[in-house]
């Protein structure tokens, strides 16, 4: 909880410094969306911290890179971005690495 609190507190000050010069108050619907995004981010960060506490760092570290796959997927589906060959290869390597780690940890019965 301490890590979660201080990392988010630091993020507030850093992002606030960059945001201040051009700040525009969000509309109520934008405020709701921002609140939901913030809550999901804190929940995700809490899950990552819990995973780091419960498992070996060399096992969970590669899974942080899976977020790059999700970013590419969201960019493609939501924003219509084209996935380049390099991104496709990178995502494939990330997903294959995660699958191999899971197979090694759990055995071939997966």
DSSP file (Angstrom, degrees, kcal/mol; ACC not computed):
  #  RESIDUE AA STRUCTURE BP1 BP2  ACC     N-H-->O    O-->H-N    N-H-->O    O-->H-N    TCO  KAPPA ALPHA  PHI   PSI    X-CA   Y-CA   Z-CA
    1    1 A X     >        0   0    0      0, 0.0     4,-2.6     0, 0.0     5,-0.2   0.000 360.0 360.0 360.0 -33.5    0.0    0.0    0.0
    2    2 A X  H  >  +     0   0    0      2,-0.2     4,-2.7     1,-0.2     5,-0.3   0.932 360.0  46.4 -65.5 -45.9    2.9    2.3    0.7
    3    3 A X  H  > S+     0   0    0      1,-0.2     4,-2.4     2,-0.2     5,-0.3   0.927 113.5  49.8 -61.0 -44.6    4.4    1.8   -2.8
    4    4 A X  H  > S+     0   0    0      2,-0.2     4,-1.7     1,-0.2    -2,-0.2   0.920 113.3  46.3 -60.2 -45.8    1.0    2.3   -4.3
    5    5 A X  H  X S+     0   0    0     -4,-2.6     4,-2.4     1,-0.2    -2,-0.2   0.959 116.2  41.9 -63.7 -53.4    0.3    5.5   -2.4
    6    6 A X  H  X S+     0   0    0     -4,-2.7     4,-2.4     1,-0.2     5,-0.2   0.850 112.4  53.0 -69.8 -34.0    3.7    7.2   -3.0
    7    7 A X  H  X S+     0   0    0     -4,-2.4     4,-2.0    -5,-0.3    -1,-0.2   0.911 114.0  43.3 -67.1 -39.2    4.0    6.3   -6.6
    8    8 A X  H  X S+     0   0    0     -4,-1.7     4,-2.0    -5,-0.3    -2,-0.2   0.866 112.4  52.8 -73.1 -35.6    0.6    7.8   -7.3
    9    9 A X  H  X S+     0   0    0     -4,-2.4     4,-1.8     2,-0.2    -2,-0.2   0.925 110.9  47.3 -63.2 -43.7    1.3   10.8   -5.2
   10   10 A X  H  X S+     0   0    0     -4,-2.4     4,-2.5     1,-0.2     5,-0.2   0.911 110.0  53.5 -62.0 -42.5    4.5   11.4   -7.2
   11   11 A X  H  X S+     0   0    0     -4,-2.0     4,-2.6     1,-0.2     5,-0.3   0.858 104.9  55.0 -61.2 -36.4    2.6   10.9  -10.4
   12   12 A X  H  X S+     0   0    0     -4,-2.0     4,-2.2     2,-0.2    -1,-0.2   0.935 111.6  43.2 -62.2 -46.5    0.0   13.6   -9.4
   13   13 A X  H  X S+     0   0    0     -4,-1.8     4,-1.8     2,-0.2    -2,-0.2   0.908 116.4  46.4 -68.5 -41.8    2.7   16.2   -8.8
   14   14 A X  H  X S+     0   0    0     -4,-2.5     4,-1.4     2,-0.2    -2,-0.2   0.955 117.9  41.2 -66.7 -49.3    4.7   15.3  -12.0
   15   15 A X  H  X S+     0   0    0     -4,-2.6     4,-2.1     1,-0.2    -1,-0.2   0.862 112.2  57.3 -67.5 -33.0    1.7   15.2  -14.2
   16   16 A X  H  X S+     0   0    0     -4,-2.2     4,-2.2    -5,-0.3    -1,-0.2   0.872 103.0  54.0 -62.9 -37.2    0.2   18.3  -12.5
   17   17 A X  H  < S+     0   0    0     -4,-1.8     4,-0.5     1,-0.2    -1,-0.2   0.893 114.2  40.6 -64.6 -39.5    3.4   20.3  -13.3
   18   18 A X  H  < S+     0   0    0     -4,-1.4     4,-0.3     1,-0.2    -1,-0.2   0.791 117.9  48.5 -77.9 -27.7    3.0   19.5  -17.0
   19   19 A X  H >< S+     0   0    0     -4,-2.1     3,-1.0    -5,-0.2     4,-0.2   0.806  91.5  79.6 -81.7 -31.3   -0.7   19.9  -17.1
   20   20 A X  G >< S+     0   0    0     -4,-2.2     3,-1.3     1,-0.2    -1,-0.2   0.823  84.8  56.6 -53.3 -45.1   -1.0   23.3  -15.3
   21   21 A X  G 3  S+     0   0    0     -4,-0.5    -1,-0.2     1,-0.3    -2,-0.1   0.849 122.0  25.3 -61.6 -33.0   -0.1   25.6  -18.2
   22   22 A X  G <  S+     0   0    0     -3,-1.0    -1,-0.3    -4,-0.3    -2,-0.2   0.039  85.7 154.5-118.3  27.7   -2.9   24.4  -20.5
   23   23 A X    <   -     0   0    0     -3,-1.3     2,-0.4    -4,-0.2    -3,-0.1  -0.323  16.6-179.0 -65.2 134.4   -5.4   23.1  -18.0
   24   24 A X        -     0   0    0     -2,-0.1     2,-0.1     0, 0.0    -2,-0.0  -1.000  33.9-112.0-129.9 129.9   -9.0   23.0  -19.0
   25   25 A X        -     0   0    0     -2,-0.4     2,-0.1     1,-0.1     6,-0.0  -0.389  36.6-122.8 -62.3 132.2  -11.7   21.7  -16.7
   26   26 A X        -     0   0    0      1,-0.1    -1,-0.1    -2,-0.1     2,-0.0  -0.371  23.0-109.6 -73.5 155.3  -13.2   18.4  -17.9
   27   27 A X     >  -     0   0    0      1,-0.1     4,-2.8    -2,-0.1     5,-0.2  -0.321  37.9 -99.4 -72.6 166.2  -16.9   18.0  -18.6
   28   28 A X  H  > S+     0   0    0      1,-0.2     4,-2.2     2,-0.2     5,-0.1   0.889 125.8  48.6 -57.1 -39.6  -18.9   15.8  -16.2
   29   29 A X  H  > S+     0   0    0      2,-0.2     4,-2.1     1,-0.2    -1,-0.2   0.892 112.4  48.3 -69.1 -37.0  -18.7   12.9  -18.6
   30   30 A X  H  > S+     0   0    0      2,-0.2     4,-2.8     1,-0.2    -2,-0.2   0.888 109.6  53.5 -66.8 -38.0  -15.0   13.3  -19.1
   31   31 A X  H  X S+     0   0    0     -4,-2.8     4,-2.5     2,-0.2    -2,-0.2   0.911 108.9  49.0 -61.4 -42.3  -14.6   13.5  -15.3
   32   32 A X  H  X S+     0   0    0     -4,-2.2     4,-2.3     2,-0.2    -1,-0.2   0.914 112.1  48.3 -63.5 -42.4  -16.4   10.2  -14.9
   33   33 A X  H  X S+     0   0    0     -4,-2.1     4,-2.6     2,-0.2    -2,-0.2   0.919 112.3  48.8 -64.5 -43.2  -14.2    8.6  -17.6
   34   34 A X  H  X S+     0   0    0     -4,-2.8     4,-2.6     2,-0.2    -2,-0.2   0.892 110.7  50.9 -63.6 -39.7  -11.1   10.0  -15.9
   35   35 A X  H  X S+     0   0    0     -4,-2.5     4,-2.5     2,-0.2    -2,-0.2   0.918 111.6  47.4 -63.0 -43.9  -12.2    8.7  -12.5
   36   36 A X  H  X S+     0   0    0     -4,-2.3     4,-2.4     2,-0.2    -2,-0.2   0.911 112.1  49.6 -64.5 -42.7  -12.9    5.2  -13.9
   37   37 A X  H  X S+     0   0    0     -4,-2.6     4,-2.4     1,-0.2    -2,-0.2   0.922 111.7  49.6 -61.3 -43.9   -9.5    5.2  -15.7
   38   38 A X  H  X S+     0   0    0     -4,-2.6     4,-2.4     2,-0.2    -2,-0.2   0.913 110.9  48.4 -62.2 -43.9   -7.8    6.2  -12.5
   39   39 A X  H  X S+     0   0    0     -4,-2.5     4,-2.4     1,-0.2    -1,-0.2   0.906 112.7  48.2 -64.0 -41.5   -9.5    3.5  -10.4
   40   40 A X  H  X S+     0   0    0     -4,-2.4     4,-2.6     2,-0.2    -1,-0.2   0.885 111.0  51.5 -65.7 -37.9   -8.7    0.9  -13.0
   41   41 A X  H  X S+     0   0    0     -4,-2.4     4,-2.5     2,-0.2    -2,-0.2   0.911 111.2  47.0 -65.3 -42.4   -5.0    2.1  -13.1
   42   42 A X  H  X S+     0   0    0     -4,-2.4     4,-2.4     2,-0.2    -2,-0.2   0.907 112.9  49.5 -66.4 -40.8   -4.8    1.9   -9.3
   43   43 A X  H  X S+     0   0    0     -4,-2.4     4,-2.1     2,-0.2    -2,-0.2   0.925 112.3  47.9 -62.8 -44.4   -6.4   -1.6   -9.3
   44   44 A X  H  X S+     0   0    0     -4,-2.6     4,-2.1     1,-0.2    -2,-0.2   0.907 111.9  49.3 -62.8 -42.0   -4.0   -2.8  -12.0
   45   45 A X  H  X S+     0   0    0     -4,-2.5     4,-2.5     1,-0.2    -1,-0.2   0.894 109.4  52.3 -65.3 -39.1   -1.0   -1.4  -10.1
   46   46 A X  H  X S+     0   0    0     -4,-2.4     4,-2.3     1,-0.2    -1,-0.2   0.894 109.1  50.3 -63.1 -39.1   -2.1   -3.0   -6.9
   47   47 A X  H  X S+     0   0    0     -4,-2.1     4,-2.5     2,-0.2    -2,-0.2   0.893 110.1  49.8 -65.6 -39.5   -2.4   -6.4   -8.8
   48   48 A X  H  X S+     0   0    0     -4,-2.1     4,-2.4     2,-0.2    -2,-0.2   0.918 111.3  48.5 -65.4 -42.9    1.1   -5.9  -10.2
   49   49 A X  H  X S+     0   0    0     -4,-2.5     4,-1.6     2,-0.2    -2,-0.2   0.903 112.1  49.4 -63.5 -40.6    2.5   -5.1   -6.7
   50   50 A X  H  X S+     0   0    0     -4,-2.3     4,-1.7     2,-0.2    -2,-0.2   0.907 110.4  50.3 -64.9 -41.6    0.7   -8.2   -5.3
   51   51 A X  H  X S+     0   0    0     -4,-2.5     4,-1.6     1,-0.2    -2,-0.2   0.903 108.6  52.4 -62.9 -40.6    2.1  -10.4   -8.1
   52   52 A X  H  < S+     0   0    0     -4,-2.4    -1,-0.2     1,-0.2    -2,-0.2   0.839 110.7  48.6 -64.3 -32.0    5.6   -9.1   -7.4
   53   53 A X  H  < S+     0   0    0     -4,-1.6    -1,-0.2     1,-0.2    -2,-0.2   0.830 116.0  42.5 -74.0 -32.5    5.2  -10.0   -3.7
   54   54 A X  H  < S+     0   0    0     -4,-1.7     2,-0.3    -5,-0.1    -2,-0.2   0.613 115.5  37.8 -93.7 -13.6    3.9  -13.5   -4.4
   55   55 A X  S  < S-     0   0    0     -4,-1.6     2,-0.2    -5,-0.1     3,-0.0  -0.805  90.4 -79.9-135.5 171.8    6.2  -14.7   -7.2
   56   56 A X    >>  -     0   0    0     -2,-0.3     4,-1.9     1,-0.1     3,-1.0  -0.508  34.7-132.2 -72.6 139.7    9.8  -14.6   -8.4
   57   57 A X  H 3> S+     0   0    0      1,-0.3     4,-2.4     2,-0.2    -1,-0.1   0.863 106.0  58.7 -62.1 -36.5   10.8  -11.4  -10.2
   58   58 A X  H 34 S+     0   0    0      1,-0.2     4,-0.3     2,-0.2    -1,-0.3   0.714 109.0  46.7 -68.8 -17.5   12.4  -13.3  -13.1
   59   59 A X  H <4 S+     0   0    0     -3,-1.0     4,-0.3     2,-0.1    -2,-0.2   0.882 118.9  35.8 -86.3 -43.9    9.0  -15.0  -13.7
   60   60 A X  H >X S+     0   0    0     -4,-1.9     3,-1.1     1,-0.2     4,-0.6   0.757  97.4  79.6 -86.2 -23.1    6.7  -12.0  -13.6
   61   61 A X  G >< S+     0   0    0     -4,-2.4     3,-1.5     1,-0.3     4,-0.5   0.890  90.1  53.6 -54.6 -45.4    9.0   -9.3  -15.2
   62   62 A X  G >4 S+     0   0    0     -4,-0.3     3,-1.0     1,-0.3     4,-0.3   0.794  98.2  65.9 -62.2 -24.3    8.3  -10.4  -18.8
   63   63 A X  G X4 S+     0   0    0     -3,-1.1     3,-1.1    -4,-0.3     4,-0.4   0.726  86.4  69.8 -71.1 -19.4    4.6  -10.2  -18.3
   64   64 A X  G X< S+     0   0    0     -3,-1.5     3,-1.2    -4,-0.6    -1,-0.3   0.834  92.8  59.6 -62.7 -30.0    4.9   -6.4  -17.8
   65   65 A X  G X> S+     0   0    0     -3,-1.0     3,-1.5    -4,-0.5     4,-0.7   0.644  82.9  79.7 -74.6 -14.0    5.7   -6.3  -21.6
   66   66 A X  H <> S+     0   0    0     -3,-1.1     4,-1.9    -4,-0.3     3,-0.4   0.780  79.3  71.3 -62.9 -24.5    2.3   -7.9  -22.4
   67   67 A X  H <> S+     0   0    0     -3,-1.2     4,-2.3    -4,-0.4    -1,-0.3   0.811  90.0  59.9 -61.5 -28.1    0.9   -4.3  -21.9
   68   68 A X  H <> S+     0   0    0     -3,-1.5     4,-2.1     2,-0.2    -1,-0.2   0.886 103.3  50.9 -65.2 -37.9    2.6   -3.4  -25.2
   69   69 A X  H  X S+     0   0    0     -4,-0.7     4,-2.5    -3,-0.4    -2,-0.2   0.932 111.1  47.6 -62.4 -45.9    0.5   -6.1  -26.9
   70   70 A X  H  X S+     0   0    0     -4,-1.9     4,-2.9     1,-0.2     5,-0.2   0.879 109.3  53.8 -65.1 -37.0   -2.6   -4.6  -25.4
   71   71 A X  H  X S+     0   0    0     -4,-2.3     4,-2.5     2,-0.2    -1,-0.2   0.918 110.9  46.1 -62.3 -42.9   -1.6   -1.1  -26.4
   72   72 A X  H  X S+     0   0    0     -4,-2.1     4,-2.1     2,-0.2    -2,-0.2   0.911 113.3  49.8 -65.3 -41.8   -1.1   -2.2  -30.0
   73   73 A X  H  X S+     0   0    0     -4,-2.5     4,-2.7     2,-0.2     5,-0.3   0.915 113.1  45.4 -63.8 -44.2   -4.5   -4.1  -29.9
   74   74 A X  H  X>S+     0   0    0     -4,-2.9     4,-2.8     2,-0.2     5,-1.0   0.909 111.6  53.1 -66.0 -41.7   -6.3   -1.1  -28.5
   75   75 A X  H  X5S+     0   0    0     -4,-2.5     6,-2.5    -5,-0.2     4,-0.6   0.893 113.8  43.5 -58.8 -39.6   -4.6    1.2  -31.0
   76   76 A X  H  X5S+     0   0    0     -4,-2.1     4,-0.7     4,-0.3    -2,-0.2   0.941 122.2  35.2 -71.6 -48.8   -5.8   -1.0  -33.8
   77   77 A X  H  <5S+     0   0    0     -4,-2.7    -2,-0.2    -5,-0.2    -3,-0.2   0.883 129.4  29.4 -78.1 -38.5   -9.3   -1.6  -32.7
   78   78 A X  H  <5S+     0   0    0     -4,-2.8    -3,-0.2    -5,-0.3    -2,-0.1   0.888 133.2  26.3 -90.1 -42.2  -10.2    1.7  -31.1
   79   79 A X  H  <<S-     0   0    0     -5,-1.0    -3,-0.2    -4,-0.6    -2,-0.1   0.449  96.8-122.2-106.7  -1.1   -8.1    4.2  -33.1
   80   80 A X     <  +     0   0    0     -4,-0.7    -4,-0.3    -6,-0.3    -3,-0.1   0.747  50.2 165.5  69.6  23.6   -7.7    2.4  -36.4
   81   81 A X        -     0   0    0     -6,-2.5     2,-0.3    -7,-0.1    -1,-0.2  -0.442  37.5-119.4 -72.1 146.3   -3.9    2.4  -36.2
   82   82 A X        -     0   0    0     -2,-0.1     2,-0.7     1,-0.0    -1,-0.1  -0.685  20.1-130.1 -85.6 139.4   -2.0    0.1  -38.6
   83   83 A X        -     0   0    0     -2,-0.3    -1,-0.0     4,-0.0   -11,-0.0  -0.814  24.6-143.2 -92.5 117.7    0.2   -2.5  -37.0
   84   84 A X     >  -     0   0    0     -2,-0.7     4,-2.5     1,-0.1     5,-0.2  -0.252  24.0-107.5 -75.1 166.4    3.6   -2.5  -38.5
   85   85 A X  H  > S+     0   0    0      1,-0.2     4,-2.7     2,-0.2     5,-0.2   0.901 120.7  52.8 -60.0 -42.2    5.7   -5.6  -39.2
   86   86 A X  H  > S+     0   0    0      1,-0.2     4,-2.6     2,-0.2    -1,-0.2   0.905 110.5  46.8 -62.4 -42.0    8.1   -4.6  -36.3
   87   87 A X  H  > S+     0   0    0      2,-0.2     4,-2.9     1,-0.2     5,-0.2   0.915 112.3  50.6 -66.4 -42.5    5.2   -4.3  -33.9
   88   88 A X  H  X S+     0   0    0     -4,-2.5     4,-2.1     2,-0.2    -2,-0.2   0.913 112.9  45.3 -60.8 -44.0    3.6   -7.6  -35.1
   89   89 A X  H  X S+     0   0    0     -4,-2.7     4,-2.4     2,-0.2    -2,-0.2   0.924 113.8  49.8 -65.8 -43.9    7.0   -9.4  -34.6
   90   90 A X  H  X S+     0   0    0     -4,-2.6     4,-2.4    -5,-0.2    -2,-0.2   0.916 111.2  48.4 -61.3 -44.3    7.5   -7.8  -31.2
   91   91 A X  H  X S+     0   0    0     -4,-2.9     4,-2.6     1,-0.2     5,-0.2   0.893 110.8  51.8 -63.1 -39.6    4.0   -8.7  -30.0
   92   92 A X  H  X S+     0   0    0     -4,-2.1     4,-2.6    -5,-0.2    -2,-0.2   0.916 110.1  48.1 -63.0 -43.1    4.5  -12.3  -31.2
   93   93 A X  H  X S+     0   0    0     -4,-2.4     4,-2.4     2,-0.2    -2,-0.2   0.918 112.3  49.5 -63.6 -43.3    7.8  -12.5  -29.3
   94   94 A X  H  X S+     0   0    0     -4,-2.4     4,-2.3     2,-0.2    -2,-0.2   0.939 113.9  44.5 -61.0 -48.5    6.2  -11.1  -26.1
   95   95 A X  H  X S+     0   0    0     -4,-2.6     4,-2.3     1,-0.2    -2,-0.2   0.893 113.7  49.7 -66.5 -39.6    3.3  -13.5  -26.3
   96   96 A X  H  X S+     0   0    0     -4,-2.6     4,-2.5    -5,-0.2    -1,-0.2   0.898 110.6  51.1 -65.2 -38.9    5.4  -16.5  -27.1
   97   97 A X  H  X S+     0   0    0     -4,-2.4     4,-2.5    -5,-0.2    -2,-0.2   0.923 110.5  48.1 -63.5 -44.5    7.7  -15.7  -24.2
   98   98 A X  H  X S+     0   0    0     -4,-2.3     4,-2.2     1,-0.2    -1,-0.2   0.916 112.4  49.3 -62.2 -42.5    4.9  -15.4  -21.8
   99   99 A X  H  X S+     0   0    0     -4,-2.3     4,-2.5     2,-0.2    -2,-0.2   0.912 111.0  49.6 -63.1 -42.9    3.4  -18.7  -23.0
  100  100 A X  H  X S+     0   0    0     -4,-2.5     4,-2.7     2,-0.2    -2,-0.2   0.912 110.2  50.9 -63.6 -42.5    6.8  -20.4  -22.6
  101  101 A X  H  X S+     0   0    0     -4,-2.5     4,-2.4     1,-0.2    -1,-0.2   0.911 111.0  48.2 -61.8 -41.4    7.2  -19.1  -19.1
  102  102 A X  H  X S+     0   0    0     -4,-2.2     4,-2.8     2,-0.2     5,-0.3   0.917 111.8  49.9 -64.8 -42.1    3.8  -20.4  -18.1
  103  103 A X  H  X S+     0   0    0     -4,-2.5     4,-2.3     1,-0.2    -2,-0.2   0.912 112.0  48.0 -62.5 -42.1    4.6  -23.8  -19.7
  104  104 A X  H  < S+     0   0    0     -4,-2.7    -1,-0.2     1,-0.2    -2,-0.2   0.922 116.1  43.8 -64.0 -42.8    7.9  -24.0  -17.8
  105  105 A X  H  < S+     0   0    0     -4,-2.4    -2,-0.2    -5,-0.2    -1,-0.2   0.889 126.0  29.6 -70.5 -40.6    6.2  -23.0  -14.5
  106  106 A X  H  < S-     0   0    0     -4,-2.8     3,-0.3     1,-0.2    -2,-0.2   0.639 107.3-121.3 -99.3 -15.6    3.1  -25.2  -14.8
  107  107 A X    ><  -     0   0    0     -4,-2.3     3,-1.1    -5,-0.3    -1,-0.2  -0.283  43.2 -58.2  95.6 173.0    4.4  -28.1  -16.8
  108  108 A X  T 3  S+     0   0    0      1,-0.3    -1,-0.2     2,-0.1    -4,-0.1   0.531 113.9  85.8 -72.6  -5.1    3.3  -29.5  -20.2
  109  109 A X  T 3         0   0    0     -3,-0.3    -1,-0.3     1,-0.2    -2,-0.1   0.499 360.0 360.0 -74.3  -2.2   -0.3  -30.2  -19.0
  110  110 A X    <         0   0    0     -3,-1.1    -1,-0.2    -7,-0.1    -2,-0.1   0.491 360.0 360.0 -69.4 360.0   -1.4  -26.6  -19.7
